[in-house]
Amino acid sequence: MSVTRELPENAGFFVTHRWSILLGLLALLILLDGFDDHFVWADTIALWGLSLLFLGVVGATERRTTLRLIMAVPVVAWFAMILVSELWGAKMDGSLAVVAAILLFGSMLISFRQLIGPVHSEYERLSSGIFGYLLIAMIWGLIYWRIEVAHPGSFNLPGDVGQQRAPFVYFSMITMTTVGYGEITPAASLPRMLTGLQAIVGTMFVAIFIGRIVGRLK
């Protein structure tokens, strides 16, 4: 049975289509990641795009809830570190990576809440589920990337792939969908275990997600 939530008549476009907008922004950020080794401005745009994404997720969280407050704290820290880095040239890469990981994980959990909670539109529930699915792929890809940066040789990589982030997000997506083209493969025990676990998570998520959507539409 579908559970819907009534919205005020004067609700704005973002309120009525927030998860669709966030899904589109996330898809653009993933595509933009593929240009970070071609254009110097790609990283800057991706950084501010990610900032908008985090703000959007906080805005999409139910008002006057503990979860919204918990998400707002790392978002404030994120923007503070960006300003310190931009205005004073401080190196904040490590701290930004940690806060980004926290925010991405929190964003994923918030999107999953939409699968079981009341929503005003089943299309928004569908968008939030796809959003969460892509976030899983992105988070796993960032983990793979950091493993390779910390321990070079953890993955068998094509000759034209260095330590860019995009190839590992791509590897994460094809692992999650169990396509596995084979040009990137894990070469160490930890990456092998993580890829196997991701394939299981990806398969289970699709099965559960489709079941929830079909069940809601009946």
Buried (B, 14 or more C-beta within 10 A) or exposed (E): EEEEEEEEEEEEEEEEBBBBBBBEBBEBBBEBBBBBBEEEEBBEBBBEBBBEBBBBBBBBBEEEEEBBEEBBEBBEBBBEBBEBBEEEEEEBEEBBEEBBBBBBEBBBEBBBBBBEEEBBBBEBBBBBBBBBBBBBBBBBBBBBBBBBEEEEEBBEBEEEBEEBBBBBBBBBBBBBBEEEEEEBBBBBEEBEEBBEEBBEBBEEBBEEBEEBBEEBEE
